[in-house]
Amino acid sequence: MKILIINTSDIRGGAAIAAFRLMQGLNANGHQAKMMVREKLSDNDNVIRVGSNQANRWNFLAERGRIFAYNRFSRKNLFDVSTADSGIAVTTHPAFQETDVIHLHWINQGMLSLNEIGRILASGKKVIWTMHDMWPFTGICHHAAGCSSYESGCGQCPYLSAPAYNDLSHHLFEQKRKSYAGGKITFVACSHWLRELAAKSPLTAGHPILSIPNPINTTQYRPMDRREAREKLGLPQEAKILLFAAAKASDPRKGTDYLAEASHILAEKRKDILILIAGSHGKEMQQQLSLPATCRGYVTPDDMPALYNAADLFVTPSLQENLPNTIMEAMACGTPCVGFHTGGIPEMISHQQNGYVARYRDAADLAQGIIWALQTSVWTQLSEKARTKALHLYEQSVVVQQYIKVYHA
C-alpha cells in the first residue's frame, strides 16, 4: 500500500513533526509512505517538495492579505485564522496519482486550497485527515477559544473586526461544507478532547471521526543518565531544573505570563530552581521570571532528548493545546510533566500519577504542582509511570498499527 502524507512543512511545528514521525514509522514497518510539503527542511528522500518559491510565497501572502484587509488592516488575530483561498495543485502530481491513500495533516498557509481539497475527494482515493487543531471543522479559526458558533455554521466570529451573521467565517464554513460533500473523509483527532469537539460540527456529519495519538520514537526519546546530560549541556548538577519548550517561547498562548507568575511564588519557597528555556525569543520570557534561567534558543529534535533528561520536570502552562509533542517527548524520557487542565493535556498527564494537572489559568496551583512533583518521595514513581504510559500509548509502532487499520477499513 502506498500512502501520501500531505503537510505544509516536514519538520517545522508540532503537526509537521508528528506527520514526519508517522511517515518514518510506516516505512520502518514495511509500508511505502511519502510526504508532500511546500517547505522542506529535512534531507529525507521520502519528502517531496512541491510548488515554486515564488508561488508558495504568493499563496501565503495572498491569504494573509485577505485576512489583514478584512480585519480593517489590523494585525490582530492575523495568524489565528486561515481561509485556504489558494494553494498548490497536488492532484496532478505523479506522487498523488500513484498513491492509494491520501493522508492530510496541517495544510494551511498556502499548502492546499479548499478547491484542491474538493478535487482530492473527487479523485476517489481514500482520504484520511488528522486534525492537529480545530480548523478542519470550523469556518476559519484554528482554536475556537470557547466560541461554539462552529456547531451551527459559524458567523459572528470573535476573531473578526466586524463580526456578522454572514461574515467571512460563515462564508468559509459553507465553502468547506461544499468541498467535503464531494467524498468521504475519515477524520482523526489526536486527542479525545478534539474528537468530541469535531463531532459537534456539521462539517464532520456523515464522516467517520476517530481518535489516534501522535507517534514518538521511544528509542530516540528515552531515559538517560541525568548527570551526563547536565555535564554535556553545562548545567549545574545540584539544581532543580524546570524545562519549558516552545517554538516561540514568548508566545502568550503558551502561558508564559502564568509561568512568570508561578516563578514569583516559587522564588519565595525554593532557592535551588533553574528554568531551562528551549525555543526562539527565550530572552523575552527570561526577563519576566523571578528565578534564574538559561536560554538555549532553537533546539533540534535530535538534541531535545538531552534537555528532557537534564530536567527534573517539564512545565507546560499552555492555554491552547491539542496533544502536545513536548509532553509526549518528556514522558518518553521519564521526565514528569506539570501543565494546565486544557485540551488534551489531562489525557496525557495523569494527575498525581505521572505528573500534575493544575487548575486552568491558576498560577498558584501550577507552582504548587511543581513543588509537589519535585519531592524526592514521589518523583521516581512519577518518572516510571510517565515512561510506561508513553510506551503503551504513543510508541511509534503502536500508533502506526492503528493507522494501518484505518487505511484498510
C-alpha positions in Angstrom: 0.0 0.0 0.0 1.3 3.5 -1.0 0.5 6.3 1.4 1.0 10.0 0.7 1.1 12.3 3.7 0.4 16.0 2.9 1.5 18.7 5.4 2.7 22.3 4.9 6.2 21.6 6.3 8.1 18.4 7.0 9.7 19.3 10.4 8.7 22.8 11.3 6.0 22.8 14.0 4.3 20.2 16.1 1.9 18.9 13.3 4.8 18.6 10.9 7.0 16.6 13.4 4.0 14.3 14.1 3.4 13.7 10.4 7.1 13.2 9.7 7.3 10.6 12.5 4.3 8.8 11.2 5.9 8.6 7.8 9.1 7.2 9.3 7.1 4.7 11.3 5.1 3.5 8.3 8.3 3.0 6.3 10.0 1.2 9.2 7.1 -1.2 9.3 7.3 -2.2 5.6 4.9 0.3 4.1 5.5 2.8 1.3 5.0 6.2 2.7 6.0 9.6 1.2 5.4 13.1 2.5 4.4 16.1 0.3 5.2 19.6 1.6 5.7 23.1 0.4 8.5 23.7 2.8 11.2 21.0 3.0 13.8 21.4 5.8 15.0 17.9 6.2 17.2 15.8 3.8 14.8 12.8 3.8 14.4 11.4 0.4 10.8 10.4 1.0 9.8 14.0 1.4 8.6 15.7 -1.8 8.7 19.5 -2.1 6.0 21.0 -4.3 5.4 24.5 -5.6 7.9 27.1 -6.5 9.3 29.6 -4.0 7.6 32.5 -5.8 4.2 30.7 -6.0 4.3 29.4 -2.4 5.2 32.9 -1.1 2.4 34.4 -3.2 -0.2 31.9 -1.8 0.9 32.7 1.7 0.9 36.5 1.3 -2.4 36.5 -0.6 -4.2 34.7 2.2 -2.7 36.8 5.0 -3.5 39.9 2.9 -7.2 39.0 2.6 -7.4 38.4 6.4 -5.5 41.7 7.0 -7.9 43.7 4.8 -11.0 42.0 6.2 -9.9 42.9 9.7 -9.6 46.6 8.7 -5.8 46.4 8.2 -5.1 45.2 11.8 -2.5 42.5 12.5 -4.6 41.3 15.4 -5.6 37.7 15.0 -3.7 37.6 11.7 -2.4 34.0 12.3 -5.3 32.7 14.4 -7.4 32.2 11.3 -6.9 30.7 7.8 -9.1 30.9 4.6 -7.4 28.4 2.3 -8.1 30.6 -0.7 -5.2 29.4 -2.7 -2.7 26.5 -2.7 -0.7 24.0 -4.7 -2.2 21.7 -7.3 -1.2 18.4 -5.8 -3.7 16.2 -7.7 -1.8 16.4 -10.9 1.5 15.4 -9.3 2.7 11.8 -10.2 3.1 11.0 -6.4 -0.5 11.7 -5.9 -1.7 9.8 -8.9 0.2 6.6 -8.0 -0.7 6.5 -4.3 -3.5 4.5 -2.7 -4.2 6.6 0.4 -4.1 10.4 0.8 -3.4 11.4 4.4 -3.9 15.1 5.1 -2.4 16.8 8.2 -1.9 20.5 8.7 -2.4 22.0 5.3 -2.7 25.8 5.9 -0.8 28.9 4.9 -0.7 28.2 1.2 -0.4 24.4 1.0 -3.9 23.4 -0.1 -6.9 25.4 -1.1 -10.5 24.3 -0.3 -11.0 23.8 -4.0 -8.0 21.5 -4.1 -9.4 19.5 -1.1 -12.5 19.1 -3.2 -10.5 17.8 -6.1 -8.7 15.4 -3.7 -12.0 14.0 -2.6 -13.3 13.8 -6.1 -10.4 11.6 -7.1 -12.0 8.7 -5.4 -8.9 7.9 -3.3 -9.2 7.0 0.3 -8.7 10.2 2.3 -7.7 10.4 6.0 -7.4 13.8 7.7 -5.5 14.0 11.0 -6.7 17.2 12.8 -4.0 19.0 14.8 -6.3 21.8 15.7 -9.9 22.8 15.1 -9.6 24.4 11.6 -10.9 21.4 9.6 -14.3 21.7 11.3 -14.7 25.4 11.9 -15.1 28.3 9.5 -11.7 30.0 9.8 -10.2 29.6 13.3 -7.6 27.2 14.5 -8.8 27.4 18.1 -12.4 28.5 18.8 -11.3 29.6 22.3 -14.7 28.9 23.9 -16.8 30.0 20.9 -19.4 27.4 19.9 -20.6 29.1 16.7 -19.0 26.3 14.6 -21.7 24.0 15.9 -24.2 25.9 13.8 -22.3 27.1 10.8 -20.1 29.9 12.2 -20.8 33.6 11.8 -20.4 36.4 14.4 -16.7 35.4 14.6 -14.9 36.9 17.5 -11.6 36.8 15.5 -13.0 39.4 13.0 -13.1 43.1 13.4 -16.7 43.3 12.1 -18.4 40.0 13.1 -21.8 39.4 11.4 -24.1 36.5 10.7 -22.8 36.2 7.1 -19.2 37.2 7.8 -16.1 35.5 6.4 -16.2 32.7 8.9 -19.8 31.7 7.8 -18.9 32.0 4.1 -15.8 29.8 4.5 -17.9 27.3 6.6 -20.3 26.9 3.7 -17.5 26.6 1.3 -16.0 23.8 3.4 -19.3 22.1 3.5 -19.5 22.1 -0.3 -15.9 20.8 -0.6 -16.3 18.0 1.9 -19.6 16.8 0.2 -17.6 15.6 -2.7 -16.4 12.4 -1.0 -15.7 10.6 2.3 -13.2 11.8 4.8 -12.0 9.8 7.8 -11.3 12.5 10.4 -8.7 11.6 13.0 -8.3 13.7 16.1 -5.0 13.5 18.1 -7.0 13.6 21.3 -10.3 12.5 22.7 -10.9 16.2 23.6 -10.6 17.3 19.9 -12.7 14.3 18.7 -15.6 15.4 20.9 -15.4 18.9 19.6 -15.2 17.8 16.0 -18.3 15.6 16.4 -20.4 18.8 17.2 -19.6 20.4 13.9 -22.0 20.0 10.8 -18.8 19.7 8.7 -18.0 16.3 10.1 -21.6 14.9 9.8 -21.6 11.7 7.7 -17.9 11.3 8.0 -16.2 8.9 10.5 -14.3 10.6 13.4 -11.6 8.6 15.3 -9.0 9.4 17.9 -5.4 8.3 17.4 -2.5 10.0 19.2 0.7 11.2 17.6 3.6 8.8 17.4 7.0 9.0 19.0 10.2 7.1 18.7 10.7 5.8 22.2 14.2 4.5 21.3 15.4 8.0 20.5 13.4 9.6 23.3 14.4 7.5 26.3 15.7 7.9 29.8 19.4 8.7 30.0 21.9 9.5 32.8 21.0 12.8 34.2 24.4 13.8 35.4 25.9 13.1 32.0 23.1 15.1 30.3 23.8 18.1 32.6 27.5 17.8 32.1 27.1 17.8 28.4 24.9 20.8 28.5 26.9 22.7 31.1 24.1 22.8 33.6 24.5 22.7 37.4 24.3 19.2 38.9 22.6 20.2 42.2 19.9 22.5 40.8 16.2 21.5 40.3 15.7 22.2 36.6 12.4 23.0 35.1 12.3 22.8 31.3 10.0 25.0 29.2 10.0 24.4 25.4 8.0 26.1 22.6 8.7 27.1 19.0 8.3 30.7 20.2 9.0 30.8 23.9 7.4 34.3 24.3 4.1 33.3 22.7 1.3 34.3 25.3 -0.7 31.3 24.2 2.0 29.1 25.7 1.1 30.6 29.1 4.3 32.5 29.6 2.6 35.1 31.8 1.4 32.3 34.1 4.8 30.7 34.3 6.2 34.1 35.2 3.6 34.5 38.0 4.4 30.9 39.2 8.1 31.8 39.3 7.4 34.6 41.7 5.7 32.2 44.1 8.4 29.6 43.7 11.2 32.1 44.3 9.8 32.7 47.8 9.8 29.0 48.6 12.8 27.4 46.8 16.3 28.8 46.1 17.5 25.9 44.1 15.3 26.1 40.9 16.7 26.9 37.5 14.4 27.3 34.4 15.8 26.0 31.2 14.1 27.6 28.1 14.2 26.0 24.6 12.8 27.9 21.7 13.1 31.3 19.9 12.6 34.6 21.8 13.6 33.0 25.1 15.3 36.1 26.3 11.9 38.0 26.2 10.5 35.3 28.5 13.6 35.2 30.7 13.1 38.8 31.6 9.7 38.1 33.2 11.0 35.4 35.5 11.8 35.7 39.2 14.1 32.6 39.1 17.5 32.0 37.4 17.0 30.9 33.8 19.1 29.9 30.8 18.0 30.1 27.2 19.1 27.6 24.5 17.3 29.1 21.5 16.0 26.7 18.9 16.9 23.1 19.7 16.7 20.4 17.0 14.6 17.3 17.7 17.7 15.2 17.8 19.1 17.3 20.6 15.9 17.6 22.7 16.3 14.2 24.5 19.3 15.5 26.3 17.3 18.5 27.6 14.4 16.4 28.8 16.8 14.1 30.6 18.7 17.0 32.2 15.4 18.4 33.6 13.7 17.3 36.7 10.3 18.4 35.4 8.8 19.6 32.1 6.4 22.5 32.6 3.8 23.4 30.1 1.5 26.3 31.1 -0.1 26.4 27.6 -3.6 27.9 27.3 -4.5 26.2 24.0 -3.3 22.7 23.2 -4.4 19.5 21.5 -1.9 16.7 22.2 1.5 18.4 22.6 4.5 16.5 21.2 6.6 18.1 24.0 4.7 16.4 26.8 4.9 13.1 24.9 8.6 13.5 24.4 9.2 14.4 28.1 7.2 11.4 29.2 9.1 9.1 26.9 12.3 10.3 28.6 10.9 9.6 32.0 10.5 13.3 32.8 7.3 14.1 34.8 5.2 17.0 33.4 3.2 19.8 35.0 0.6 21.6 33.0 -2.9 23.2 32.9 -6.2 21.4 32.6 -6.9 22.3 29.0 -7.3 20.5 25.6 -5.7 17.0 25.5 -3.2 17.7 28.3 -5.3 15.8 31.0 -5.4 12.8 28.7 -1.6 12.7 28.8 -0.7 13.8 32.3 -2.5 11.5 34.8 -2.9 13.8 37.8 -0.5 12.9 40.6 0.3 9.6 38.9 2.8 10.6 36.2 2.7 14.4 36.7 0.5 17.2 37.9 -2.5 18.8 36.2 -3.0 22.3 37.6 -6.3 24.2 37.5 -6.7 26.2 34.3 -5.0 29.7 34.4 -4.2 29.2 38.1 -0.5 30.1 38.6 -0.6 29.3 42.3 -1.7 25.8 41.6 0.9 25.5 38.8 3.6 26.5 41.4 2.1 24.0 43.9 2.2 21.2 41.3 5.9 22.0 40.6 6.8 21.9 44.4 4.8 18.7 44.9 6.4 16.9 41.8 9.9 17.9 42.9 9.6 15.9 46.1 12.1 13.0 46.2 9.4 10.8 47.7 7.2 11.0 44.6 9.5 11.8 41.7 10.8 8.3 41.0 7.2 6.9 40.7 6.1 9.8 38.5 9.1 9.2 36.2 8.5 5.5 35.9 4.8 5.9 35.1 5.4 8.6 32.6 7.7 6.4 30.6 5.3 3.4 30.9 2.4 5.5 29.6 4.5 6.8 26.6 5.4 3.2 25.7 1.9 1.9 26.0 0.0 4.7 24.1 2.4 6.8 22.0 5.2 4.4 20.8 5.7 4.7 17.1 4.8 1.1 16.1 1.7 1.2 18.3 0.3 4.3 16.6 1.3 3.0 13.1 -0.7 -0.1 13.6 -3.8 1.9 14.5 -3.4 3.9 11.3 -2.9 0.8 9.2 -6.3 -0.4 10.3 -7.8 2.9 9.2 -6.1 2.7 5.8 -7.5 -0.8 5.2 -11.0 0.0 6.6 
